[in-house]
Amino acid sequence: MKGSPIRPPVAISLCILFAVAFAIVATAIVRNMIGGFDRAIIDAVQGWEAPRLTSLMQVFTAIGGTKVVMLLIVAVTAFLLLGLRARGQAYFFFFATIGTGVLNQIVKFIFKRARPEFHRLAEAVGYSFPSGHTMMSFSLYALFTYLLWGHIRSTVGRVILVIFSFFMFGMIAVSRIYLGVHYPSDILGGVFASAFWLTLSALLFEQFQMQRKRSLVQQ
């Protein structure tokens, strides 16, 4: 992607860092070493419980749900493709976000962690680790920021973009803990898994783009 700040050595280092961080969280879960951490945060977050806040959290968890996320993926892809005429970025965004969902299901099947049963304020099916809402929203809003950054020239615009993306991801992630359908370690693992995948995807896509340009020049 033109103007991308990610260089191969940096991307590889980040991939290793995120993979190690995910492995640490996963190992702590498998060995039952993270229960105190999870319970302390769950108790703190659910201590905020109030009717209006519960309704707000249900809205954010719905925004991070499969149907809304798929609509947003299609909308952002179309905007990049038709509005900004950035075909390469559109393809990258679409396949990276869809790949996040595939990775999430694979990892969930490997660990098969049951969801918490402390205090449920919403219903959820499937395995708990890592959080699908977290992985998909992290990918969606991180890529949204990453790809639009170069199209926004003003500092104010870029600050608004970062704040918006961080706020949306943060609220969706916290809503899953508040509603009692995920452990905090599910959220943490989801962030590291998604960050690993996005960094790897960006690296591979950029290498593909560079190779494609070389091939066109040589023709």
Buried (B, 14 or more C-beta within 10 A) or exposed (E): BEEBEBEEEEBEEBBEBBBEBBEBBBEBBEEEEBEEBBBEBBEEBBEEBEEEEBEBBBEBBBBBBEEBBBEBBEEBBEBBBEEBEBEBBBBBBBEBBBBBBEBBEEBBEEBEBEBBEEEEBBEBEEBBBBBBBBBBBBBBBBBBBBBBBBEBEEEEEBEEBEEEBEEBBEBBBBBBBBBBBBBBBBBBBBBBBBBBBBBBBBBEBBEEBEEEEEEEEEE
